[in-house]
Amino acid sequence: MKLLPRIEAEGGADWLARAATQSLIDEARLSPKPGLVDSRGKGAHHDLTLELMERSAHSLTPTFQALAQQSWLRPVDVALRQTIGRLGREGEQQMMAATGGVNTHRGAIWALGLLVSAVAMLGGSGSAEAITATAAKLAQLPDEAAPKVFSKGLRATHRYRVPGAREEAQQAFPHIMKLALPQLQQSRQRGGNETAARLDALMAIMTSLSDTCVLSRAGLEGLETMRTGARHVLQAGGVAHPHGWQALADLDRQMLALNASPGGAADLLAATLFLDRLTTPYLAN
């Protein structure tokens, strides 16, 4: 991985906040995504639109900036973990106010919030490996002030005995580091356009992730449909290949029929795009 150019503390938090926000917007606009909100429409959702997703992303910019400011060159400790937790919950309240109570980016606040904080802790420089490792150390620490809320995602992890967003972060985001980022680079090297490369990265995540959004909506049948369909897309040469494009369209129809939306995979794609923006020079601005 190329290193992020050294950024002075002044202005660094603002830059990271804008990068995180833009990554959320890039993910939302990416089309066509199976079952997800995109530039075509609502996907499997009845209460979401692209405009709402973008409004939500912009509402989180101050949260990402505050996370970066509070984390700049700080060591990993419980005090910082609790500060990050508090700022994340405040950001969630701002998001809910902006969306009229619709949960648009709760999972993304967790993943991107940790990564923004990790970059700031490293003083604005570091490889993707160093950033995700630092984020994992944060995620492994307790946050005693966190409310004991049994969310849909947590219910799914307990019911189906699968890892969730917490474990993904604590393990240094393996779906990003081992699947999404390598696939993104591979698809670019094969000559695919940026949209195709990003869709392939989403497929790579979907081949393996125990997506609790899908499990909550469509159970194990939905999860297997997602994983199998994503594998078919990549095995057919990816989205840039006609057979891969057809496999993507088939998967989209299947996910809509099951009312399944891989929101967990979308959150990780946004986090992938954030790390990619930090480590790919032409995307850094």
N, C-alpha and C positions, 0 to 999 in steps of 0.2 A: 504494500500500500504506500502511496505517496503521502508525505506528511503535510498536514495543514500548515500554511505559512504562519509564522509567529504573529500573534495579534496582541496589541497592547490592551491592558485592562480597560482603559477608557475607550468606549465604542465597541468593545468586544461583546458585551452583553447584548447590545442592540443588534449587532450582526447575527449573533446566534439566535435571537428571538425571531428575526426576519427569516433566517434560514429554516427554522422549525415550522413557522407559519406557512412558508411557501411550499414546504414538503407536504404538509397536510392538503394544501390546495392542489398541488400536482397530483397527489393520489386521488383526490375527489374527482378531478377532471379526466383522469385517465379512462379511456373507453376503447372497447367494450369490456366491462368487468362482470363476470358471472354473478348474478344475484345482487350486485352492489349498486349503490347510487353512482351515476356517472353522467356524462354530458348527454346521454340518450334519455335518461329518466330516473325513476325512483327505484328500479330494481325490485327486490322482494319487499320493499318497505312501503308502508302507507303514510308514514308521518315524516318522511325525509325528502328533501329536494337538494339539488346541487347548490342552489342559492343559499339554503339553510346551512349546508356543510361549509360553504365558504364564509358565511357570517360567523359560524362557530369558530373556524380557524382564526379569523381576525380577532375574535374576542379573547383568544388565548395568548396573543402576542405579549401583553403586559405580564402574564404569568411566566412565560418563558424568559422574559427579560429579568424578572425578579429572581427566578431560579439561578440564572447565570450570575447575577450580581452577588447573591448571597453565597454562591459556591466558589467564586473566583479564588484560586490558589489555596482553597481550604483542604485540610486533611479529611480522610474518611473517618467519621466518628458519629456517635449516636446523636449528638447535638445537631449536626448538619442533617442527618437523616430525618430528624423530627421537624426541622425547619422546612425541608423539602416536602415532607408530608403535609404540613400546614399550608404551604403555598399551593400545593397541588389541589387540596380540598377547596381553597379559596378560588382557584382557577375553575374548578368544576362548577362552583356556584355562579361565577361570571358566565360560563358557557351556558348553563341552564337559563340564566336570565336572558341571554342573547337569543336563545332558541325557543323560548316559551315553554321550557320544561322538557324539551326533547333531548335524550342522551345521544349526542352526536359523536363525541370524541373522548369519552371517559377512559377507554383503554389506551388511546393515544396519549393522553395526558401522562399516564403512568410511564409508558415506554419512552416517549420523547422527552418528558420531564427529566427522567434519569439520565438520558444521554446528553441533554443540554447541560445539566449539572456536572456530568463527568468531564465534558470538554472544558468547562470553566475551571474545574478543579485542577486540570492539567495546564491551566494558563492559556488556553486557546490553541494548544498544539498537541498533536498525538496521532498515531495511526488508529485505524478502526479497531484493531485488536486491543490497543491500550485503552481506548475510550470504552469499549464494551466491558473490558475487565474491571475498570474503575466503577462503571455503573453497577456491575454485579456485586461488588463489595458493598456499595450503598444499599442495594436491594436486599442483601443478606442481613442487614441490621434491623433491629426492632423499632417500631414507631408506636410507642405506648399510647399516644393520643389518637391513633386511628380508630374511628368508630367501628364497632363489631357489627357490620352490616353484611348480611348473607345475600350477596348480589346474585343475579342470574348466572353469571360466569362461575362464581364459587359453587353454586348449587350444581351446575353441570360437572365441575371437576370432582365433586364428592359423589354424585350419582354414578358417573361413568368411570371414576377412578383414573382420571387422566391429569396430566400437568396443565397448568393454566398460565396466565400472564405473569404471575408472581415467579413461578419456577423458570419461565423463559428468561426473565431478567436476571434471576439469581445464578443462572447457568451461562451468563454472558451472551445471551441472544444467539443461540446456535442456529436458529432458522434464518437469521440474517447473515451470520458469518459463514456458515457452511453451505447454505443453499442460495439465498437471494442475491447477495453481492457477487459470488462467483458466476451465477447464471446471468446476471446483468452484464458483467464484463464479457462473458462468453458470447452472448447474443450480439453485443456490439461488435465484437471481433469478427463474427460471421457476416457482418455487413447489414444487419437489420437496423431499421430506423429506431429512434429513441422510444417511440410508443411501443413497438414490438418488443424491444429489450425489457422495458418496464413490465409489460404484461407477462413476459416469460419469467421475470423475477417473482411476480405474484404467483404464477403457476408453481414455481419451485417451492415456495412457502406452502402452498395448498396441497402439495403431494404428501406432506408429512405432518402438518400441524394438527393438533387436537383442538380444533377451533370451537371454543365454547359457545360462540354465537350460533354456529351451525348446529351444535348439539342441543342447544336450548330450543331451537326452532324445529329441527327435523330429526333429532336423535341420531343413532348410529347409522341408520340408512342414509341420512343426509351427509354425514361425515365420510362414509365410504364412497358415496357418489362424488363428492368434492375431490377426494384424493385420487380416485381412479380416473376421473375426467381430466384432472390437471396432469396426471402422468401421460394420458393419451395425447394431450396437446404437445408436451415436450418430446415424446417419443416420435411424433409426426414431424418433428423438425422445428417446433416452436411456431409462434404466431405469424412470423414472416413467411412461413411455408403455407401454400394453399391447403394442404391436408391439416396442418396445425390450426389454421384459421377456422376450418370447418369443425374441428374437434372443439375449439373454443365456443363456437356457436351452439354446438350440441350440449356442451356443459352448461351454458347459460340457460338454455331451455329446461334442462333437468333441474337446475337450482331453483328457477322460478316456479316450476311445477311443485316442488317440495316446499316452497316458501322459505327457502334457506338462503342466508346471506353470510358470507365469510368475513364478518367484521373484524375478527381477530387477525386474520391474514392481512386485511387492509391496514390495520394499525401497524403491523410489522413492515408492510411495504412502505408506509410513510416514514417509519424509522430508518428503513434501508435507504430511501431517497435522501434523508437527512445526512446520514453517514457518507453516502456517495457524493453529496454536494460538498462536504468538507474535504474529501480526499481526491476529488477530480477537479483539476485546475479550471477547466472551462466552465464548470458549473458553480464555482465558488462565489460568484457575485450575485 
